[in-house]
Amino acid sequence: MNWMATCREATELASRAMDQRLPLSNRMALRLHLAICKNCARFSQQLQEMRRLFREEAAANDDANGLTPEARQRIASELQKKLGS
């Protein structure tokens, strides 16, 4: 990759950066591009905001009770019937 990423490369790098640490050259190319391209900078911010919202939603659902013991038993019984057939 060149020292300056294209918009296509920048969006790919921004997406990959959410899941892994990029090599220094890619991080620098992305930062330089985001500094001069407001559309890609907005895209990167939107990715970060979506991740934050997904984490917030997942954390809120961690307190959910889930299935009742009766529902779990019904599902287990049905699975046993299906697997036994």
N, C-alpha and C positions, 0 to 999 in steps of 0.2 A: 504494500500500500504506500502511496505517496505521503508526503508530509501533510497534505491537505486532502481530506476525505470529500467525496462527492456527497450529495444529499442521500442518494441510495445507500452508499457505504455508511454514512453517519447514522441513518435510521437502523441499519442492521447492527452496527456497533452499539448503539444505545440499547437496543433490545438484548443483545448478548451480554452487555455490561450488567444487566439486571440479574443474570444467573451465574456469571463467572467474572473473575478478575482478568481484565484485558492486559495484553502486553503493553509496556510503556509506550511504544511507538503508536499503537492504536489508541491508547488513552489520550495521548497528546494530539493526534490527528482529530479525534472526536471533540476534544475541548476547544481546539482552534476553530473547527467548523461551527460548533454551537455558539462560539463567541461572535461569529459574523452572520449566521443564518438564523433569523428569528423563527422561521417555520420549523426548522429542525429542533431548535431550542424548545419551542412550544411542544413539539411531539415528545421530546425527552421528558419534559415536565409532566405531560399527561401520562406517560408510562409510569413515572414515579408515583403520581397521585393514584392511579389505578392499583398499583401494588399496595400502597398504604390503605386504601379502602378495602381491598380484599383481605388484608391482614386484620383490619379492624372488624370486618364482618365475621371472619373466622374466629376471632377471639370472643366476639359476642355470642357465637353459637356454641362455644366450648361449655357454657353453663347449661345448655339444653339437656333435659333429662333423657331424651332419646325414646326408644321403644319401652313400653311397659313390659313387665315380665310375662304377662299373658300373651301379648303380641309376639314376643320372642318365642314362646312355646308353640304358638300356632304356626309360625314360620318354620320352626325346626320340625314340627310334625309333618307339615306339607312337604318339606324337603326330603324327609325320610320316606314318605310315600312315593315321591317321584323317583328317588334313587333306588328304592326297593323294587320298582316295577321293571 
